[in-house]
């Protein structure tokens, strides 16, 4: 066999081998793909909890501000120079305590002048009364004319009126002298002295205030209530049917609403622009923690107890403005259930309509599944997430400390 024949046979053998390899490669993927398509994907795992059933009394929360029952701007009632400031800024003062003294000397001199004028008027009036009595005797003896007698009576009456005028002037002078001592009109906390010793002040409502006094206990909490809450809670109180409606208040840094009060007053009309009505509650403030102007979390309630279904907010989804949950049936299949939400109660959401206590719903993993899916349920308590979040910071901190110690020990072993 010559060289050319051998090359031809070798090329034919290579073509046969390559053709067999290509055929095998085409057949193998098709067989493997069919096997993978025949294996169903595993059911996704989700956390499932039973709807909590509990008899509750419904409460609603509102935002408000603390207000003082009495707030008085202290202004001078007479002009003069501030002589003394008798209080410490921010201190508690009692009703009648001396706050400021205005230089009293000009007013003391006015009292002395008015007293002297009264004394002179009284002397003239006494003399006129003596002349009147003498004129009466002379008239009885026909020693004077009737006209002269009438003139003496009129003079006595005029001088008596002068006495009363002098007495009034003396009272005014004494009042002005008393106004030089500015006292606290109510018991409460005093602000700072806006005008200090040596400054000249003027009397009148247009004058700047010297300081401000606000009462401490009790205090008001004013808040706006929507129309539905008004009809449900406060309308019976406004009509006189319920005067002991409970109200609880908490400050911004307090957990819950530890301060208990009562409804004091309700406004006489609903604001049609906001759809709310102003409500004022009164609270005792013996420890002076409730400072006027502070933000207040107000919890209002008092309705009749009723059985309610409670779920975690994480279990609630939103679908074009509708609220829903995913119900898990006995076959571990998910069903869409529209719900109507109520207020929160002890960290859980009240479901007014759509669920019954004991039904199982998805509480975690809601975004990974859809209605109709089959799932692998992992039972948890309904409050599991809330409890975990409340412990989250301390748990994470402890875990980080443990990881750090483990890392240090590992580094020591390596070195």
C-alpha positions in Angstrom: 0.0 0.0 0.0 1.4 3.2 -1.0 1.7 6.4 1.0 -1.4 8.0 -0.6 -3.7 5.1 0.2 -2.6 5.1 3.9 -3.5 8.8 4.3 -6.9 8.2 2.7 -7.8 5.3 5.2 -6.6 7.4 8.2 -8.8 10.3 7.2 -11.9 8.0 6.9 -11.2 6.5 10.3 -11.0 10.0 11.9 -14.3 11.1 10.3 -16.0 8.0 11.7 -14.7 8.5 15.2 -15.8 12.2 15.3 -19.2 11.4 14.0 -19.8 8.8 16.8 -18.7 11.4 19.4 -21.0 14.0 18.2 -23.9 11.6 18.2 -23.2 10.6 21.8 -23.0 14.2 22.9 -26.3 15.0 21.3 -28.1 12.1 22.9 -26.7 12.5 26.5 -28.0 16.1 27.3 -31.5 15.3 26.0 -31.7 12.3 28.4 -30.3 14.3 31.4 -32.7 17.3 30.8 -35.7 15.0 30.9 -34.6 13.6 34.2 -34.3 17.0 35.8 -37.6 18.2 34.5 -39.3 15.2 36.1 -38.0 16.2 39.6 -40.4 18.8 41.3 -38.9 21.7 43.3 -39.1 21.5 47.1 -41.9 23.4 48.9 -40.7 26.7 50.3 -40.5 26.9 54.1 -42.4 29.6 55.8 -43.2 30.5 59.5 -46.8 29.8 60.4 -48.7 30.9 63.6 -52.2 30.4 64.9 -54.4 33.5 65.2 -54.7 34.6 68.8 -58.1 34.9 70.4 -58.5 37.1 73.4 -61.2 39.2 75.1 -60.0 42.8 74.9 -61.1 46.4 75.7 -60.4 48.5 72.7 -58.1 51.5 73.0 -57.0 54.2 70.6 -53.9 56.3 70.8 -53.6 60.0 70.0 -50.9 62.6 70.0 -51.2 65.8 72.1 -49.4 68.4 74.2 -49.4 69.0 77.9 -50.8 72.4 79.0 -50.8 74.2 82.3 -54.1 74.7 84.0 -53.1 78.3 85.0 -50.5 80.3 83.0 -50.0 83.9 84.1 -47.8 86.6 82.5 -46.6 88.9 85.3 -46.8 92.5 84.2 -46.3 95.7 86.4 -49.5 97.6 87.4 -47.5 100.7 88.3 -44.5 102.4 86.7 -41.2 102.6 88.5 -37.7 101.1 88.9 -37.2 97.4 89.7 -35.7 97.4 93.2 -35.5 93.7 94.0 -36.1 90.3 92.4 -37.1 87.8 95.1 -37.1 84.4 93.3 -34.7 82.0 91.7 -35.2 81.2 88.0 -37.3 78.1 87.5 -38.2 77.6 91.2 -41.6 76.7 92.6 -43.5 79.6 94.2 -46.6 79.6 96.3 -49.6 81.8 95.7 -48.8 85.2 97.4 -45.0 84.8 97.4 -43.2 88.1 96.6 -41.6 88.1 93.2 -40.6 91.7 92.5 -40.4 95.0 94.3 -40.8 98.3 92.5 -39.3 101.4 94.2 -42.2 102.2 96.6 -41.1 105.7 97.8 -43.1 107.8 95.2 -46.2 105.8 96.0 -45.7 106.0 99.8 -45.5 109.8 99.4 -48.7 109.8 97.4 -50.4 107.8 100.2 -49.2 110.4 102.7 -50.5 113.3 100.5 -53.9 111.6 100.0 -54.2 111.0 103.7 -53.5 114.6 104.5 -56.1 115.7 101.9 -58.7 113.3 103.5 -58.0 114.8 106.9 -58.5 118.3 105.6 -61.7 117.3 103.9 -63.0 115.7 107.1 -62.2 118.9 109.1 -64.1 121.0 106.6 -67.0 118.6 106.6 -67.2 118.6 110.4 -67.2 122.4 110.4 -70.0 122.4 107.8 -72.1 120.0 109.9 -71.7 122.4 112.9 -72.8 125.4 110.8 -75.7 123.4 109.6 -76.9 122.6 113.1 -76.5 126.3 114.2 -78.4 127.4 111.1 -81.3 125.0 112.1 -81.6 126.7 115.6 -81.5 130.2 114.1 -84.1 129.3 111.6 -86.4 128.0 114.4 -86.0 131.4 116.0 -86.5 133.2 112.7 -83.0 134.7 113.1 -81.9 133.8 109.5 -83.6 133.6 106.2 -84.6 130.3 104.6 -82.2 131.0 101.7 -79.2 131.3 104.0 -80.2 128.1 105.8 -80.4 126.2 102.4 -77.0 127.5 101.5 -75.4 126.0 104.7 -77.1 122.7 104.1 -75.7 122.6 100.5 -72.2 123.5 101.8 -72.4 120.6 104.3 -73.4 118.1 101.6 -70.6 119.3 99.2 -68.0 118.9 101.9 -69.3 115.4 102.8 -68.9 114.4 99.2 -65.3 115.9 99.2 -64.6 113.6 102.1 -65.7 110.5 100.1 -63.6 111.7 97.2 -60.6 112.1 99.4 -61.2 108.6 100.8 -61.3 107.1 97.3 -58.1 108.9 96.4 -56.4 107.5 99.5 -57.6 104.0 98.5 -56.1 104.4 95.0 -52.8 105.6 96.5 -52.7 102.6 98.8 -53.5 100.2 95.9 -50.7 101.7 93.8 -48.3 101.4 96.8 -49.4 97.7 97.2 -48.8 97.2 93.4 -45.1 97.9 94.0 -45.0 94.5 95.6 -45.6 92.0 92.8 -46.7 88.6 94.2 -47.4 85.2 92.6 -51.1 85.0 91.6 -51.0 81.2 91.5 -48.9 78.4 92.9 -46.6 77.0 90.2 -43.2 77.2 88.6 -41.8 80.6 87.8 -39.8 81.3 84.7 -36.7 83.6 84.5 -36.7 87.3 85.4 -37.0 89.0 82.0 -36.4 92.5 83.5 -33.8 92.7 86.2 -32.9 95.1 89.1 -32.4 98.8 88.1 -34.6 98.8 85.0 -37.5 101.1 84.6 -40.8 99.5 83.8 -44.1 100.9 82.7 -47.6 99.9 83.7 -50.2 98.5 81.3 -51.1 95.5 79.2 -48.6 96.7 76.4 -45.6 96.5 78.8 -43.3 93.4 78.4 -43.9 90.7 81.0 -41.5 90.5 84.0 -41.8 86.7 84.1 -44.3 83.9 83.7 -45.8 81.5 86.3 -47.5 78.2 85.3 -49.3 75.9 87.6 -47.8 72.5 88.2 -50.5 70.1 89.4 -52.9 69.2 87.9 -52.1 69.7 84.2 -54.1 69.3 81.0 -53.3 67.2 78.0 -55.0 68.5 74.9 -55.4 66.2 71.8 -57.5 66.0 68.7 -60.0 63.1 68.3 -61.3 61.9 64.9 -65.1 61.8 64.3 -65.4 58.0 64.6 -63.4 57.9 67.9 -65.5 60.8 69.3 -68.7 58.9 68.5 -67.4 55.7 70.0 -65.7 57.0 73.1 -66.3 60.6 74.1 -69.8 61.3 72.8 -71.4 59.6 75.9 -69.2 61.7 78.1 -70.2 64.9 76.3 -73.8 64.0 76.8 -73.4 63.4 80.5 -73.8 59.6 80.2 -70.2 58.7 81.0 -68.1 61.0 83.2 -65.4 58.6 84.2 -63.9 57.8 80.8 -60.4 56.5 81.4 -57.5 58.2 79.8 -53.8 57.2 80.0 -50.8 59.3 79.1 -47.1 58.6 78.4 -44.2 60.9 77.6 -41.9 60.4 74.7 -39.3 58.6 76.8 -41.7 56.4 78.7 -42.8 52.8 77.8 -46.6 52.6 77.6 -48.9 55.1 79.2 -48.3 55.1 83.0 -50.2 58.3 84.0 -53.9 57.9 84.5 -56.3 60.8 84.2 -59.9 61.7 83.2 -61.7 63.7 80.5 -62.0 67.3 81.6 -63.8 68.9 78.6 -64.7 68.4 75.0 -64.9 71.2 72.5 -68.4 72.5 71.3 -67.9 71.8 67.6 -66.1 69.5 65.2 -63.5 71.1 62.9 -64.8 70.3 59.4 -61.4 71.0 57.8 -59.6 68.3 59.8 -62.5 66.1 60.8 -61.4 66.2 64.5 -62.6 67.7 67.7 -60.5 69.0 70.6 -60.5 67.1 73.8 -58.9 68.0 77.1 -57.9 65.5 79.8 -56.7 66.4 83.3 -53.8 64.5 85.1 -52.3 64.8 88.6 -48.7 65.9 88.5 -47.4 65.6 92.0 -43.8 64.8 90.9 -43.8 67.7 88.4 -42.7 65.4 85.5 -45.5 66.6 83.2 -44.0 69.8 82.0 -46.3 72.1 79.9 -45.4 71.9 76.2 -44.2 68.3 76.3 -45.3 65.8 73.7 -47.9 63.4 75.1 -49.0 59.9 73.9 -52.6 59.7 75.0 -54.5 56.4 75.1 -58.3 56.6 75.2 -60.7 53.8 75.6 -63.5 52.5 77.8 -65.6 50.5 75.3 -67.2 47.2 76.3 -64.9 44.1 76.3 -65.3 41.8 73.3 -63.6 38.7 71.8 -61.0 39.6 69.2 -58.7 37.9 66.7 -55.1 39.2 67.0 -52.2 38.8 64.6 -48.7 40.1 64.1 -48.4 43.1 61.7 -45.7 41.1 59.7 -48.4 38.7 58.6 -50.5 41.4 56.9 -49.9 42.2 53.2 -51.2 45.0 51.0 -52.9 44.5 47.7 -53.9 47.7 45.9 -55.2 49.3 49.1 -56.6 46.1 50.5 -55.2 44.2 53.5 -54.8 40.5 53.3 -53.2 37.4 55.0 -52.3 34.0 53.6 -54.2 31.2 55.2 -52.6 27.8 55.5 -55.0 24.9 55.2 -54.6 21.2 56.3 -52.9 20.3 53.0 -50.3 23.1 53.6 -51.8 25.1 50.7 -52.1 28.9 50.8 -55.3 30.8 50.4 -55.9 34.5 50.0 -58.0 36.1 52.8 -58.9 39.8 52.9 -59.1 41.3 56.4 -60.3 44.5 58.1 -57.8 45.9 60.5 -58.4 47.4 63.9 -56.1 49.1 66.5 -53.1 47.5 68.1 -53.4 45.6 71.4 -50.3 44.5 73.4 -48.2 44.6 70.2 -50.6 42.7 68.0 -53.1 43.9 65.4 -56.8 43.5 66.0 -58.6 41.9 63.0 -62.2 43.1 62.9 -63.3 40.8 60.0 -61.8 38.0 58.0 -60.1 35.7 60.5 -61.1 33.4 63.4 -59.0 32.5 66.4 -57.0 29.3 65.8 -56.6 29.6 62.0 -53.1 29.3 60.8 -51.5 32.1 58.7 -48.1 32.9 57.3 -46.2 35.3 59.6 -42.8 35.3 57.9 -41.9 34.7 54.3 -45.0 36.4 52.8 -43.1 37.8 49.8 -41.7 34.4 48.8 -45.0 32.7 48.2 -48.3 33.2 46.5 -51.9 32.0 47.0 -52.2 28.4 45.8 -48.6 27.5 46.6 -47.9 24.5 48.8 -45.5 25.3 51.6 -43.5 23.6 54.3 -44.9 25.2 57.5 -42.6 26.0 60.4 -44.9 26.6 63.5 -44.0 29.6 65.7 -45.8 31.7 68.3 -47.8 34.7 67.0 -45.8 37.1 69.2 -42.5 35.4 68.2 -41.3 38.2 66.0 -42.2 41.0 68.5 -40.4 39.2 71.3 -37.4 38.6 69.1 -37.3 42.3 68.1 -37.5 43.4 71.8 -34.5 41.2 72.6 -32.7 41.9 69.4 -30.2 44.5 70.6 -29.1 42.5 73.6 -29.0 39.2 71.8 -27.0 40.6 68.9 -24.6 42.2 71.4 -24.1 39.0 73.3 -23.6 37.1 70.0 -21.0 39.6 68.9 -19.1 39.3 72.2 -19.1 35.5 71.9 -17.8 35.7 68.4 -15.1 38.1 69.4 -14.0 35.8 72.3 -14.0 32.8 70.0 -11.8 34.7 67.5 -9.3 35.7 70.1 -9.0 32.1 71.3 -8.5 30.9 67.8 -5.8 33.5 67.2 -4.0 32.5 70.4 -4.0 28.8 69.3 -2.6 29.7 65.9 0.2 31.8 67.4 
